[in-house]
Amino acid sequence: MKWFRSSNGVVLLSFLALLSLLFRSYTDTAYILPGDYSGFGPNFGILWFFGYTVILGGWIWALVAAGKDSQGGLITLLVYSIVVALGFGAASLLVFVNYPVEILIYGSNFLFGSIAFVSVLFRLRAIR
């Protein structure tokens, strides 16, 4: 339990949540974007990649800041992990499941995002 609340534990668990989001972004880009959003035109793909780049860039900044026990970095990781757990994970499990492999993808978002959220929450309480 001590490692779970440590700075290294928070960074590693948040990085696992980031990896699950990267896996989700790859499958979205490879399979969902060409089929479901083809009517929006070619510029929609640029906006899609820009949106994921902004999310991932902010998350990497928060990981570096949280490694130094920055309260701003930890709060940012808290927000990112709950968005991944509830927005990308739980909501997608309830709405978008068409294939069995999607349960694995969305479930990993929910699982790793939830674990990272709890870990960051414990770390924030420990440094106050």
N, C-alpha and C positions, 0 to 999 in steps of 0.2 A: 504494500500500500504506500510505502514511503516513496518508491520510485514513480508510482502513478501520479503523485503530486509534485515530483521534482521538475525542474526546468527541462531536463533532458527527456523525461517521460512525456511532458506536454508537447514538446517539439516533435518527438517521434510519432506520437499518436495523431497529432494534427497533420503530419506529413503523410501518414497512412490514409487519412481522410482526403487529403489532396490527391493522392494517387488514385483513390476510388473515383474522384471527380474527373481526373484525367482519363481514366478508362471509360467513364460515362461520356465525356466529350468526344472521345474517339469513335465510340459506337454511334453517337448522335450524328456526328459529321459523316461517317461512312455510310450509314444506313437510313437515317431518318431525314436528314437534310435534303438529299437528292430526290426522295420520293414525296414526302409530305409538303415540302416547302418549295417545290420546283416552280410553282405558279407566281412566286414573288419576284422572280428575275434573278440575274446573276449578282446584283449588288447585295442581295440578302446574305449571300455566303460571306461577303466581306464583313458585314455587320456582325454576323454570327462569330467569325473568328476574332474580330475586335472585342466583342463582349467577353468571350472566354479568355482572351489575353489580358484584359483589364482585371478580371476576377483572379486569374492565376498570378498575375504580377502583384496585386495587393496581398494575396495570401503568402507569397514568398517573402515580401517585405515584413509581414506580421510574424512569420516563422523566425526570421533573423532577429527582429526586435524582441520576440518572446524568449529567444535564447539568451538575451541579456537581461531578462526579468523586467522588461519595460511593461508598465501597466497598460499603455496604449496598444502595444502589440498583443498582449493577452486579451484585451477586450475585443480587438479586431478578430483574433482567432476564435473567440467565443461566438461572435456574430457569424463568421464563416462556417463554423462547425454546425451551428443550429440551422443555418440555411441549407447546408448539405443534408443534414439529417431529416429535416421536415420538408423543405422545399423540393430538393432533388430526390430524396429517398422516400419518405412516407407518402407524400402527395402523388408521386409517380407510381408507387405500389398500388395506391387506391384507384388511380385513373387510367394509366397508360399501359398496363400489362396486356400484351397480345401474345407473346411467346414466352416459353419457360426460361429462356436465357435472360430475359428482362428481369425476372424475379431475382436472379443472382446479381445483376448490375445494380438495380435499385435497392435491393437488400443490403448490398455492401455499402452504398451511400448512407443508408439509414444506420447501419451498425457502426461503421467507423466514425461517422459524424456524431452519433450519440456518445460513443466512448470518448472521443476527443472533447466534446462539450463538457462532460462530467469532469474530465481531467483538468481542463482549463479552469473550470469553476472552482475546483479544489485548490488549484494553484493561486488563483486570485484571492481566495480566502486566506491562504497561508501567508501571502506577502503583505497583507493589510495589517 
